[in-house]
Amino acid sequence: MKFLLSLLCLLASLQATERTRVMMGTFATVSVPDTAAGCIDAAFAAMTSVEKALSSYDPAAEVYRLNHAGALPISPTLYDALQSAVRYYVQSDGYFDITIGALSRGAYRFGEAERVPDRAEIAGLPIGLNLLEFNATAARLAPGAMLDFGGFGKGVGIDAAAAALRHCGVAEGTVALSGDIRCLGRCLLAIQDPFSEGTLMTFMSLSPETGMSTSGDYRRFVGDKTHNHLIDPKTRASERAFASITLVGTVRSGDLDAWTTAAAVMPPPKAVAFLRTLPVGYVLIYSDGSIVKSANLPRYLEVWEGNHEDD
C-alpha cells in the first residue's frame, strides 16, 4: 500500500468544493469546482465499487472472500484487475506480484494485528502467479495463496473516480488516495521530503490530465523500516534502497501505481532500467538522501521549486 507522500491543491483561481472520506484503508479526497459539487458523490461511489471488488480487508469484498474460500465467481472489475496484474507481472519481470498477499496479509498482517514473522515461516509461504487461475467469470487460488491488490488498487480506484467525474462533465478537479493523485486540468503537485514533514519539490502539471504516484518505505512498517510494506517477492524481504519513488505521466493511475510499486522493490540499477522503458517521468529519492529526476520530467511537469541531478 501507499501513503500520503504526495500533496496537491487545485489552482487558486478555482472556487472549489473538497470532500474527504475514509476509503480503501486511507483518506480519499475529491476536489471539483463549486459548480460541479454534485458530481462528487459519483466519484466516491465509483471508488466504493472498486473497493468492494479488490479489498483484502472487507469481509464482503471479492478479494477477501477469494482469499478465504479459495474459489469464487468474479465481477468484471476484478477480472479486469487480474488481467492488469498479470500484465504488470510480465512487464516488471516478476517484481510486481499480487500473490505477495501470503506474506503481506497472511504473515505480516499489515493493517491489522501486525507482526514480524520468522524467516522459516516466510520461506515456506506459497507465492507465485502460478498459484492463481482465473477467467472472465471465476477465479481460483491454490491452498494457502492470498492476493493483495494494495500495489495498485488505489490507482484503479482513482481511475474509476476520474471516469465518473468526466462522465459528469467535470473538466477540472483532483482525486487523491494516499500517494496516488489524478489532476483533471492543470494543478499543483508536490513531493514530501521522506526524511522530514516538509515539502521537497513543487510542480505544476502541464497536461489536461496528469497522474502522480509515490511509494516510500517510511510510512508503513512493523517494528522498524527493516520490515516495511515494500516487499520484493523474489527475496521475500523488504527493500530499503529507495526512501521514495514518484512517477508522473498521462497514463492510467493504475499503471502508475503498479509501476511505482514494482520499481520500489527492485535493485536500483534494475529499477532505473525498468523506469526508462515506461512513458513516465520520475523522481527517485535514495535512502542516502540523494535525488535523481528523469530528464523527461519537464514533458509532464513544470518544476517550481527543487533542482536536483537529472538522470
C-alpha positions in Angstrom: 0.0 0.0 0.0 0.9 3.7 -0.5 0.8 6.6 1.9 0.4 10.3 1.5 3.8 11.2 0.2 2.4 13.5 -2.5 0.3 16.6 -1.8 -1.8 18.7 -4.1 -4.3 21.5 -4.5 -6.5 23.0 -7.2 -5.4 26.1 -8.9 -6.1 29.0 -6.8 -8.3 30.6 -9.5 -11.0 28.0 -9.0 -13.6 28.2 -6.3 -13.5 24.6 -5.2 -15.6 22.1 -3.2 -13.5 19.4 -1.5 -14.7 16.4 0.4 -12.8 13.7 2.1 -13.8 10.2 3.2 -12.0 7.2 4.7 -11.8 4.7 1.9 -9.5 1.8 0.8 -7.6 2.0 4.0 -6.7 5.7 3.8 -8.2 9.1 3.1 -9.8 9.7 -0.2 -10.2 13.4 -1.3 -12.2 14.7 -4.3 -12.0 18.4 -5.3 -14.0 20.0 -8.0 -15.3 23.5 -8.9 -18.2 24.6 -6.8 -20.4 24.3 -9.9 -19.7 20.6 -10.1 -20.1 19.7 -6.4 -23.0 17.5 -7.3 -20.6 15.1 -9.1 -18.5 14.3 -6.0 -20.9 11.6 -4.9 -20.5 9.8 -8.2 -16.7 9.8 -7.8 -16.9 8.3 -4.3 -19.4 5.7 -5.5 -17.0 4.6 -8.2 -14.2 4.2 -5.7 -16.5 2.3 -3.4 -17.3 -0.1 -6.2 -13.6 -0.8 -6.7 -13.1 -1.3 -3.0 -15.9 -3.8 -2.9 -14.0 -5.8 -5.6 -10.4 -5.5 -4.6 -10.2 -5.1 -0.8 -8.5 -7.9 1.1 -9.7 -6.4 4.4 -13.5 -6.1 3.9 -15.2 -9.5 4.5 -17.8 -8.6 1.9 -15.3 -7.8 -0.8 -14.5 -10.2 -3.6 -10.7 -10.5 -3.0 -11.3 -11.1 0.8 -13.7 -13.8 0.0 -11.5 -15.3 -2.7 -8.5 -15.4 -0.2 -10.6 -17.2 2.4 -12.7 -19.5 0.2 -10.1 -20.3 -2.5 -12.6 -20.1 -5.4 -15.2 -17.5 -6.3 -17.3 -16.2 -9.2 -15.8 -12.7 -10.0 -17.1 -9.4 -11.3 -15.8 -7.6 -14.4 -14.0 -5.2 -12.1 -12.0 -8.0 -10.5 -11.4 -9.7 -13.8 -10.0 -6.5 -15.4 -7.8 -6.0 -12.3 -6.5 -9.6 -12.5 -5.7 -9.1 -16.2 -3.8 -5.9 -15.4 -1.9 -7.7 -12.6 -0.7 -10.3 -15.0 0.5 -7.6 -17.4 2.4 -5.8 -14.6 4.0 -9.1 -13.6 5.3 -9.6 -17.1 6.4 -6.0 -17.6 8.3 -6.0 -14.3 10.0 -9.4 -14.7 8.0 -10.7 -11.7 8.8 -7.9 -9.3 5.1 -7.0 -9.2 3.2 -10.0 -7.9 -0.3 -9.8 -6.3 0.3 -13.2 -4.6 2.6 -11.4 -2.2 -0.6 -11.4 -0.1 0.5 -14.6 1.6 3.3 -12.5 3.1 1.9 -9.0 3.4 -1.6 -10.0 4.5 -1.0 -13.5 5.9 2.3 -13.3 7.7 2.9 -9.7 8.5 -0.8 -8.9 8.7 -0.3 -5.3 7.6 -3.1 -3.1 8.6 -4.4 -5.4 11.4 -2.6 -7.4 14.2 0.8 -6.6 12.7 3.7 -8.9 13.5 7.2 -9.9 12.3 7.2 -13.5 11.0 10.4 -15.5 11.3 12.4 -16.5 8.2 11.3 -20.1 8.2 7.7 -19.0 8.1 8.4 -16.6 5.3 10.4 -19.2 3.3 7.5 -21.6 3.3 4.8 -19.3 2.1 3.1 -20.0 -1.3 3.9 -17.1 -3.6 3.7 -17.0 -7.4 1.2 -16.3 -10.1 1.2 -20.0 -11.0 -1.0 -20.3 -7.8 -3.8 -18.3 -9.4 -6.2 -19.4 -12.1 -9.0 -17.2 -13.5 -11.2 -16.4 -16.4 -13.9 -13.8 -17.1 -16.3 -15.4 -14.6 -14.4 -17.1 -11.9 -11.0 -17.3 -10.0 -9.3 -20.0 -8.0 -6.3 -19.9 -5.7 -4.1 -22.8 -4.6 -4.2 -23.7 -0.9 -2.5 -21.1 1.3 -2.2 -18.5 -1.5 -3.5 -15.0 -0.9 -3.9 -11.9 -3.2 -3.1 -8.3 -2.2 -4.1 -5.5 -4.5 -2.5 -2.8 -2.4 0.2 -2.4 -5.0 -2.2 -0.8 -7.5 -5.8 -0.9 -6.1 -5.8 2.8 -5.2 -4.8 3.7 -8.7 -7.7 1.7 -10.0 -10.0 3.5 -7.7 -8.7 6.9 -8.8 -9.2 5.9 -12.5 -12.8 4.9 -11.7 -13.4 8.2 -9.8 -11.9 10.3 -12.6 -14.0 8.5 -15.2 -17.1 9.2 -13.1 -16.2 12.9 -13.0 -15.5 13.1 -16.7 -18.9 11.4 -17.3 -20.4 14.1 -15.1 -18.8 16.8 -17.3 -16.1 17.8 -14.9 -13.0 19.2 -16.7 -11.0 20.5 -13.7 -10.6 18.8 -10.4 -8.5 16.3 -8.4 -8.8 12.9 -6.9 -6.4 11.7 -4.3 -6.0 8.4 -2.5 -3.0 8.3 -0.3 0.1 8.7 -2.5 -1.9 8.5 -5.7 -3.3 11.6 -7.3 -5.1 12.5 -10.5 -5.5 16.0 -11.9 -8.3 16.9 -14.3 -7.0 20.1 -15.8 -3.7 21.6 -14.5 -2.9 21.6 -10.8 -0.2 22.0 -8.3 1.6 18.8 -7.1 4.3 18.4 -4.5 6.5 15.6 -3.2 7.0 15.3 0.6 10.6 15.1 1.9 10.7 11.4 3.1 13.2 12.5 5.9 11.0 15.2 7.3 7.5 16.6 7.3 8.4 19.3 4.8 7.8 19.6 1.0 10.8 18.6 -1.2 9.6 19.8 -4.6 6.6 21.6 -6.1 5.4 21.2 -9.6 2.6 22.4 -12.0 1.1 19.7 -14.2 1.3 20.5 -17.9 -1.3 18.1 -19.5 -5.1 18.5 -19.3 -4.9 15.2 -17.3 -1.9 14.0 -15.3 -1.4 11.3 -12.7 1.2 11.1 -10.0 2.0 8.1 -7.8 4.5 7.9 -4.9 5.7 5.0 -2.9 8.1 5.0 0.1 9.4 2.8 2.9 9.0 5.2 5.9 5.2 5.4 6.5 4.3 1.7 6.9 6.5 -0.8 8.7 6.4 -3.3 11.6 8.9 -2.6 14.3 11.4 -0.7 12.1 12.0 0.0 8.4 13.7 -3.3 8.0 10.2 -4.7 7.9 8.4 -2.2 5.6 5.5 -3.0 3.3 7.5 -2.8 0.1 8.5 -6.5 -0.2 10.5 -8.0 -3.0 8.5 -11.2 -4.0 11.7 -12.8 -5.2 13.7 -12.4 -1.9 10.7 -12.1 0.3 12.4 -9.3 2.1 11.5 -5.6 2.5 13.5 -3.2 0.2 15.4 -0.2 1.6 17.3 1.2 -1.4 14.8 3.9 -2.1 13.3 6.3 0.5 10.6 7.1 -2.1 9.9 6.8 -5.8 7.5 9.2 -7.6 6.2 8.6 -11.1 4.2 11.1 -13.2 2.5 10.7 -16.6 -0.7 10.8 -18.6 -1.2 7.0 -18.5 -3.8 5.4 -16.2 -3.3 5.9 -12.4 -3.5 2.1 -12.0 -0.4 1.8 -14.3 1.5 4.5 -12.4 0.6 2.9 -9.0 1.7 -0.6 -10.1 4.9 0.6 -11.8 5.9 2.6 -8.7 5.3 -0.5 -6.5 7.4 -2.7 -8.8 10.3 -0.2 -9.1 10.4 0.3 -5.3 11.2 -3.3 -4.7 13.8 -3.7 -7.4 17.6 -3.4 -7.1 18.3 0.3 -8.0 20.0 -0.4 -11.4 17.1 -2.7 -12.5 14.6 -0.1 -11.2 16.2 2.7 -13.3 16.4 0.5 -16.4 12.7 -0.5 -15.9 11.5 3.0 -15.5 13.4 4.2 -18.6 11.2 1.8 -20.7 8.0 3.4 -19.5 6.1 6.5 -20.7 6.6 8.3 -17.4 8.8 10.9 -15.6 10.3 10.0 -12.3 11.9 11.4 -9.1 14.0 8.9 -7.2 15.0 9.6 -3.6 17.6 7.1 -2.4 17.9 6.1 1.2 21.2 8.0 1.5 19.3 11.2 0.6 20.5 11.6 -3.0 17.8 12.6 -5.5 17.6 11.9 -9.2 15.0 13.3 -11.7 14.4 11.8 -15.1 15.5 14.0 -18.0 11.9 13.8 -19.4 10.2 15.2 -16.3 9.6 18.6 -18.0 7.4 16.8 -20.5 4.9 16.3 -17.7 5.6 18.9 -15.1 6.9 22.4 -14.7 9.2 22.4 -11.7 8.5 25.4 -9.4 10.9 24.5 -6.6 13.7 22.0 -6.1 16.5 21.4 -8.5 18.4 18.1 -8.4 20.5 15.9 -10.6 18.9 14.8 -13.9 19.2 11.2 -14.9 
